[in-house]
């Protein structure tokens, strides 16, 4: 006796492209979820908030415990959709479902989170304060020493004051960006050198994958702000995990930044894990 007919399954890239196109053209979540179900031959999907509220669904209603259920995190801001619940998926479809979750996350997340704008403004204020209290004051001292030297004072004192001001400026630049950085691992190498210069131990780094661009910048800032002493960067399926010790003053804001890139951040008990899509990563040298 012949078995049940097999559903035609589309190419994953075509399914994701169709979902993105529907959402970009003003289509609803239901249309995108219908495309996901029909394109991948799934039994059903549901997009849920962290509180369990269903924002959209397609296919069979999820009933009972006998049906295998897959929960895929949806990278969006806190309070919005948090999981994509899937039935009838094959293990090989997990990377496609993660990519679909990222697309859906962008659809239900505001283009700009006000908290991220507030955090960026606060960082600018902090940077201005640091420059005023450090390099600017050193330059003022150097200017006074130069004026004194011009009136017959000790030129050696003026020269040393100028050297001290230059050192303050260089230290400030180290905090703004790692000198000569090319990817996350190079940036962490520079951060390790800073630690040694400050009399601390070097930064312990293990990695089988590197990050570049915005992802590398975010990971670097997390390591820097957390004051980490050890960092591990590793592949995990379609994602790169950045694990480190330390503490972040506002982990929810760093998590929001990670979600903008399609990732997430988890922090507890002095440990932090930053998760970023593998599309922003490259094999470590």
The 8 nearest C-alpha neighbors of each residue, nearest first, counted from 0:
[[1, 2, 3, 4, 5, 6, 7, 40],
 [2, 0, 3, 4, 5, 6, 7, 40],
 [1, 3, 4, 0, 5, 6, 7, 40],
 [4, 2, 5, 1, 6, 0, 7, 40],
 [5, 3, 2, 6, 1, 7, 40, 0],
 [6, 4, 7, 3, 2, 40, 8, 1],
 [7, 5, 40, 8, 4, 37, 39, 41],
 [6, 8, 5, 9, 40, 38, 39, 37],
 [9, 7, 39, 38, 40, 6, 10, 37],
 [8, 10, 38, 39, 11, 14, 7, 13],
 [9, 11, 13, 12, 14, 8, 38, 39],
 [12, 10, 14, 13, 95, 9, 15, 39],
 [13, 11, 15, 14, 10, 16, 95, 9],
 [12, 14, 16, 10, 11, 15, 17, 9],
 [13, 15, 11, 17, 12, 16, 38, 18],
 [16, 14, 18, 12, 17, 13, 99, 19],
 [17, 15, 13, 19, 18, 14, 12, 20],
 [16, 18, 20, 14, 15, 19, 13, 21],
 [19, 17, 31, 15, 21, 20, 16, 14],
 [18, 20, 16, 22, 17, 21, 23, 15],
 [19, 21, 17, 23, 18, 22, 24, 16],
 [22, 20, 26, 18, 24, 19, 23, 17],
 [21, 23, 26, 19, 25, 24, 20, 18],
 [22, 24, 20, 25, 21, 19, 26, 106],
 [25, 23, 21, 22, 26, 20, 19, 27],
 [24, 26, 22, 23, 27, 21, 20, 28],
 [27, 25, 22, 21, 24, 30, 28, 23],
 [28, 26, 29, 30, 22, 25, 31, 21],
 [27, 29, 31, 30, 55, 32, 26, 22],
 [28, 30, 32, 27, 31, 55, 33, 56],
 [29, 31, 33, 28, 27, 32, 26, 34],
 [32, 30, 18, 34, 28, 33, 29, 21],
 [31, 33, 35, 29, 34, 30, 57, 28],
 [34, 32, 30, 36, 35, 31, 57, 29],
 [33, 35, 31, 32, 37, 36, 38, 30],
 [34, 36, 32, 38, 33, 37, 39, 31],
 [37, 35, 41, 33, 34, 39, 38, 40],
 [36, 38, 40, 34, 39, 35, 33, 41],
 [37, 39, 9, 35, 8, 34, 36, 14],
 [40, 38, 8, 41, 36, 37, 35, 9],
 [39, 41, 37, 8, 36, 38, 6, 42],
 [42, 40, 36, 87, 39, 43, 88, 86],
 [43, 41, 87, 86, 58, 59, 36, 40],
 [42, 44, 58, 59, 86, 57, 41, 85],
 [45, 43, 85, 84, 57, 56, 86, 58],
 [46, 44, 56, 84, 83, 55, 47, 57],
 [45, 47, 83, 55, 54, 53, 82, 56],
 [48, 46, 53, 52, 80, 51, 82, 54],
 [49, 47, 80, 81, 51, 52, 50, 79],
 [48, 50, 81, 51, 80, 47, 78, 79],
 [51, 49, 48, 52, 47, 78, 81, 80],
 [52, 50, 48, 47, 49, 53, 81, 80],
 [51, 53, 48, 47, 50, 54, 49, 46],
 [54, 52, 47, 55, 46, 51, 48, 45],
 [55, 53, 46, 47, 52, 48, 56, 80],
 [54, 56, 46, 53, 29, 45, 28, 57],
 [57, 55, 45, 44, 46, 29, 32, 58],
 [56, 58, 44, 33, 43, 32, 45, 29],
 [59, 57, 43, 42, 60, 44, 36, 56],
 [60, 58, 43, 42, 61, 57, 44, 62],
 [59, 61, 62, 58, 43, 57, 56, 44],
 [62, 60, 59, 63, 43, 86, 44, 66],
 [63, 61, 60, 64, 66, 65, 59, 68],
 [62, 64, 65, 66, 61, 67, 60, 68],
 [63, 65, 66, 62, 67, 68, 61, 86],
 [64, 66, 63, 67, 62, 68, 61, 86],
 [65, 67, 64, 68, 63, 86, 62, 87],
 [68, 66, 86, 65, 69, 87, 64, 88],
 [67, 69, 86, 85, 66, 70, 84, 87],
 [68, 70, 85, 84, 86, 71, 67, 88],
 [69, 71, 84, 83, 82, 85, 72, 68],
 [70, 72, 83, 82, 69, 84, 73, 97],
 [73, 71, 82, 81, 83, 74, 70, 100],
 [72, 74, 100, 81, 82, 104, 101, 75],
 [75, 73, 258, 104, 261, 101, 262, 72],
 [76, 74, 104, 258, 108, 73, 79, 77],
 [77, 75, 255, 79, 78, 108, 258, 74],
 [78, 76, 79, 75, 255, 81, 80, 251],
 [77, 79, 76, 49, 80, 48, 81, 50],
 [78, 80, 48, 77, 76, 81, 75, 49],
 [81, 79, 48, 47, 82, 49, 73, 75],
 [80, 82, 73, 48, 49, 72, 47, 79],
 [83, 81, 72, 73, 71, 47, 46, 84],
 [82, 84, 46, 71, 70, 45, 72, 85],
 [85, 83, 70, 45, 44, 69, 82, 46],
 [84, 86, 44, 69, 68, 43, 83, 70],
 [87, 85, 68, 43, 42, 88, 67, 69],
 [86, 88, 42, 41, 85, 89, 43, 67],
 [89, 87, 86, 41, 92, 90, 85, 69],
 [88, 90, 91, 92, 87, 93, 41, 86],
 [91, 89, 92, 93, 88, 94, 69, 87],
 [90, 92, 89, 93, 94, 95, 88, 96],
 [93, 91, 95, 90, 89, 94, 96, 88],
 [92, 94, 96, 95, 91, 90, 97, 89],
 [95, 93, 97, 96, 92, 237, 98, 91],
 [96, 94, 98, 92, 93, 97, 99, 11],
 [95, 97, 99, 93, 98, 94, 100, 92],
 [98, 96, 100, 94, 99, 95, 93, 101],
 [97, 99, 95, 101, 100, 96, 94, 102],
 [100, 98, 96, 102, 97, 101, 95, 15],
 [101, 99, 73, 97, 103, 98, 102, 104],
 [100, 102, 104, 98, 99, 103, 261, 74],
 [103, 101, 99, 105, 104, 100, 98, 106],
 [104, 102, 106, 100, 105, 101, 99, 107],
 [105, 103, 101, 75, 106, 102, 74, 107],
 [104, 106, 108, 102, 103, 107, 101, 75],
 [107, 105, 103, 104, 108, 102, 22, 109],
 [106, 108, 104, 105, 103, 109, 79, 80],
 [107, 109, 105, 106, 75, 104, 110, 76],
 [110, 108, 111, 112, 107, 105, 106, 76],
 [109, 111, 108, 112, 105, 106, 259, 107],
 [112, 110, 109, 113, 115, 116, 108, 114],
 [111, 113, 115, 114, 109, 110, 116, 76],
 [114, 112, 116, 115, 117, 111, 118, 109],
 [113, 115, 117, 112, 116, 118, 252, 255],
 [116, 114, 118, 113, 112, 117, 119, 252],
 [117, 115, 113, 119, 114, 118, 120, 112],
 [118, 116, 114, 120, 115, 119, 121, 113],
 [119, 117, 115, 121, 120, 116, 114, 122],
 [118, 120, 116, 122, 121, 117, 115, 123],
 [119, 121, 123, 117, 122, 118, 116, 124],
 [122, 120, 118, 124, 123, 119, 117, 125],
 [121, 123, 125, 119, 124, 120, 126, 118],
 [122, 124, 126, 120, 121, 125, 127, 119],
 [125, 123, 121, 127, 122, 126, 128, 120],
 [126, 124, 122, 128, 127, 123, 129, 121],
 [125, 127, 129, 123, 128, 124, 122, 130],
 [126, 128, 124, 130, 125, 129, 131, 123],
 [129, 127, 125, 131, 126, 130, 132, 124],
 [130, 128, 126, 132, 131, 127, 133, 125],
 [129, 131, 127, 133, 134, 128, 132, 135],
 [132, 130, 135, 128, 129, 133, 127, 134],
 [131, 133, 129, 130, 136, 128, 135, 134],
 [132, 134, 130, 136, 131, 135, 129, 137],
 [135, 133, 167, 137, 168, 130, 136, 164],
 [136, 134, 131, 138, 137, 133, 130, 139],
 [135, 137, 139, 138, 134, 133, 132, 140],
 [136, 138, 164, 134, 140, 135, 139, 141],
 [139, 137, 141, 135, 164, 136, 140, 142],
 [138, 140, 136, 142, 141, 137, 135, 143],
 [141, 139, 137, 143, 138, 142, 144, 136],
 [140, 142, 160, 138, 161, 144, 139, 143],
 [141, 143, 145, 139, 140, 144, 138, 146],
 [144, 142, 146, 140, 145, 141, 147, 139],
 [143, 145, 157, 141, 147, 142, 146, 148],
 [144, 146, 148, 142, 157, 147, 143, 141],
 [147, 145, 149, 143, 148, 144, 142, 150],
 [146, 148, 152, 144, 150, 145, 149, 143],
 [149, 147, 152, 145, 154, 151, 150, 153],
 [148, 150, 146, 147, 151, 145, 152, 154],
 [151, 149, 147, 148, 152, 146, 145, 153],
 [152, 150, 148, 149, 147, 153, 154, 146],
 [151, 153, 148, 147, 150, 154, 149, 144],
 [152, 154, 148, 155, 156, 151, 157, 147],
 [153, 155, 157, 148, 156, 158, 152, 145],
 [156, 154, 158, 153, 157, 159, 148, 160],
 [157, 155, 159, 154, 158, 153, 160, 144],
 [158, 156, 144, 154, 145, 160, 155, 159],
 [157, 159, 155, 161, 156, 160, 154, 162],
 [160, 158, 162, 156, 161, 157, 163, 155],
 [159, 161, 141, 163, 157, 162, 158, 156],
 [162, 160, 141, 164, 158, 159, 163, 165],
 [163, 161, 159, 165, 160, 164, 166, 158],
 [162, 164, 166, 160, 165, 161, 159, 167],
 [165, 163, 137, 161, 167, 138, 166, 162],
 [164, 166, 162, 168, 163, 167, 161, 169],
 [165, 167, 163, 169, 164, 168, 170, 162],
 [168, 166, 134, 164, 170, 165, 169, 171],
 [169, 167, 171, 165, 134, 166, 170, 172],
 [168, 170, 172, 166, 171, 167, 173, 165],
 [171, 169, 173, 167, 172, 168, 166, 174],
 [170, 172, 168, 174, 169, 173, 167, 175],
 [173, 171, 175, 169, 174, 170, 176, 168],
 [174, 172, 170, 171, 176, 177, 175, 169],
 [173, 175, 171, 172, 176, 170, 177, 223],
 [176, 174, 172, 173, 171, 177, 126, 170],
 [175, 177, 173, 174, 172, 178, 180, 186],
 [178, 176, 173, 180, 186, 189, 179, 190],
 [179, 177, 180, 176, 173, 189, 186, 172],
 [178, 180, 177, 181, 186, 185, 189, 176],
 [179, 181, 186, 185, 177, 178, 182, 189],
 [182, 180, 185, 179, 186, 183, 211, 184],
 [181, 183, 211, 185, 210, 184, 215, 180],
 [182, 184, 215, 186, 210, 185, 187, 209],
 [183, 185, 187, 186, 182, 188, 209, 210],
 [184, 186, 188, 180, 187, 181, 183, 182],
 [187, 185, 180, 183, 189, 188, 184, 177],
 [188, 186, 190, 184, 189, 185, 191, 183],
 [187, 189, 185, 191, 186, 190, 184, 192],
 [188, 190, 192, 186, 187, 191, 177, 193],
 [191, 189, 187, 193, 192, 188, 186, 194],
 [190, 192, 202, 201, 188, 194, 189, 193],
 [191, 193, 189, 195, 190, 194, 196, 188],
 [194, 192, 190, 196, 191, 195, 197, 189],
 [195, 193, 199, 197, 191, 192, 196, 201],
 [194, 196, 199, 198, 192, 197, 193, 201],
 [197, 195, 193, 194, 198, 192, 199, 191],
 [198, 196, 194, 195, 199, 193, 192, 200],
 [197, 199, 195, 196, 194, 200, 193, 201],
 [200, 198, 194, 195, 197, 201, 196, 193],
 [199, 201, 195, 194, 202, 198, 228, 191],
 [202, 200, 191, 195, 194, 203, 199, 192],
 [201, 203, 191, 228, 229, 204, 200, 194],
 [202, 204, 229, 230, 201, 228, 205, 191],
 [205, 203, 230, 231, 229, 202, 206, 187],
 [206, 204, 231, 232, 230, 203, 207, 233],
 [207, 205, 232, 208, 231, 233, 204, 283],
 [206, 208, 283, 233, 282, 232, 234, 209],
 [207, 209, 283, 282, 206, 281, 233, 232],
 [210, 208, 283, 281, 282, 280, 183, 184],
 [211, 209, 280, 215, 183, 182, 281, 214],
 [210, 212, 182, 215, 214, 183, 280, 213],
 [211, 213, 215, 214, 216, 182, 210, 279],
 [214, 212, 216, 215, 217, 211, 279, 260],
 [213, 215, 217, 216, 212, 211, 210, 218],
 [214, 216, 211, 183, 210, 218, 212, 213],
 [217, 215, 213, 219, 214, 218, 220, 212],
 [218, 216, 214, 220, 219, 215, 213, 221],
 [217, 219, 215, 221, 220, 216, 214, 222],
 [218, 220, 216, 222, 217, 221, 215, 223],
 [221, 219, 223, 217, 222, 218, 224, 216],
 [220, 222, 218, 224, 219, 223, 225, 217],
 [223, 221, 219, 225, 220, 227, 224, 226],
 [222, 224, 220, 226, 221, 225, 219, 227],
 [225, 223, 221, 226, 222, 220, 247, 227],
 [224, 226, 246, 245, 247, 222, 227, 223],
 [227, 225, 223, 224, 245, 222, 228, 246],
 [228, 226, 245, 244, 225, 222, 229, 243],
 [227, 229, 202, 203, 226, 244, 230, 201],
 [230, 228, 203, 227, 202, 243, 204, 244],
 [231, 229, 243, 204, 242, 203, 205, 232],
 [230, 232, 205, 242, 241, 206, 204, 233],
 [233, 231, 206, 241, 240, 208, 205, 242],
 [234, 232, 240, 207, 239, 206, 208, 231],
 [233, 235, 239, 238, 236, 240, 208, 207],
 [236, 234, 238, 239, 237, 233, 240, 277],
 [235, 237, 238, 234, 94, 239, 277, 93],
 [236, 238, 277, 94, 235, 276, 239, 234],
 [237, 239, 277, 276, 235, 236, 275, 234],
 [238, 240, 234, 275, 277, 233, 235, 274],
 [241, 239, 274, 233, 232, 273, 242, 234],
 [240, 242, 232, 273, 272, 231, 274, 239],
 [243, 241, 272, 231, 230, 271, 240, 232],
 [244, 242, 230, 271, 229, 270, 227, 231],
 [243, 245, 270, 227, 269, 271, 229, 228],
 [244, 246, 225, 227, 269, 226, 270, 243],
 [247, 245, 225, 269, 248, 244, 270, 226],
 [246, 248, 225, 250, 249, 224, 245, 221],
 [247, 249, 250, 246, 225, 224, 251, 252],
 [250, 248, 251, 247, 252, 253, 246, 254],
 [251, 249, 253, 247, 252, 254, 248, 266],
 [250, 252, 254, 253, 249, 255, 264, 77],
 [253, 251, 255, 254, 250, 249, 256, 115],
 [252, 254, 256, 250, 255, 251, 257, 249],
 [253, 255, 264, 251, 257, 252, 263, 256],
 [256, 254, 252, 258, 253, 257, 76, 251],
 [255, 257, 253, 259, 254, 258, 252, 260],
 [256, 258, 263, 262, 254, 260, 259, 255],
 [259, 257, 262, 261, 74, 255, 263, 260],
 [258, 260, 256, 257, 261, 255, 262, 75],
 [261, 259, 258, 257, 262, 256, 275, 214],
 [260, 262, 258, 74, 259, 101, 276, 257],
 [263, 261, 275, 258, 257, 274, 260, 74],
 [262, 264, 257, 258, 274, 254, 273, 74],
 [263, 265, 273, 254, 272, 274, 257, 266],
 [264, 266, 272, 271, 273, 263, 267, 254],
 [267, 265, 271, 270, 272, 264, 250, 268],
 [268, 266, 270, 269, 271, 265, 246, 272],
 [267, 269, 270, 266, 271, 246, 245, 244],
 [268, 270, 245, 267, 244, 246, 271, 266],
 [271, 269, 244, 267, 268, 266, 243, 245],
 [272, 270, 266, 243, 265, 242, 244, 273],
 [271, 273, 242, 265, 241, 264, 274, 266],
 [272, 274, 264, 241, 240, 263, 242, 265],
 [275, 273, 240, 262, 263, 239, 264, 272],
 [274, 276, 262, 239, 238, 277, 261, 273],
 [277, 275, 238, 278, 279, 262, 239, 237],
 [276, 278, 238, 280, 237, 279, 239, 275],
 [279, 277, 276, 280, 237, 238, 281, 275],
 [280, 278, 277, 276, 210, 214, 211, 281],
 [281, 279, 210, 277, 278, 209, 211, 208],
 [282, 280, 209, 208, 210, 283, 279, 277],
 [281, 283, 208, 209, 207, 284, 280, 210],
 [282, 284, 208, 209, 207, 281, 206, 184],
 [283, 282, 209, 208, 207, 281, 206, 184]]
